[in-house]
């Protein structure tokens, strides 16, 4: 595992866009297959025929294509946030060990003053870092996530053979509930991501959690949309 991690890091440093794209494609495929498995064996409404038929690999392929095409946007976005809201020191959140010193020096007035100055500096750095992380998080929640959800539902509608009207309908029906559901977990994950994870690992770190979120998105795009359309048909039989 450690050797694979080192290999991945070397590839990400040398070819960041290709490496992230391949990683995102693999994770998105896993997410969609998990969603299909849950729909087959756990969803109460699943019929015997649905449980016995094979996986929809074209559906998985659409998910992979979307994740691969969007991954460069994620890399660029994290780079932008990192440069726009920089944190002064990568070790801001961690305590540093004090170097051993002689007893006389340790109790001198100069040493005491230096320790107080260092504590004040670390406190200032942590306060600044917390503000920067908060700014990154707000930008991510208010700008990036709604844009990605809009792109996801719109592109899925087009790839599944629907037109512009279908894309608009999916966005209007699914964007807000999906976004609000995401707000229950994404701020926690992204706070950790922005505060502690080095830039090169931020996209795959988020994607590891997104493995389960991708399953949810896949389910929303297929199962929940069908439920909405059934309800719409019942309310308007002439449609």
Secondary structure, 3 states (H helix, E strand, C coil): CHHHHHHHHHHHHHCHHHHHHHHHHHHHHHHHHHHHHHHHHCCCCCCHHHHHCCCCHHHHHHHHHHHHHHHHHHHHHHHHHHHHCCCCCCCCCCCCCCCCCCHHHHCCHHHHHHHHHHHHHHHHHHHHHHHHHHHHHHHHHHHHHHHHHHHHHHHHHHHCCCCHHHHHHHHHHHHHHHHHHHCCCHHHHHHHHHHHCCHHHHHHHHHHHHHHHHHHHHHHHHHHHHHHHHHHHHHCCCC
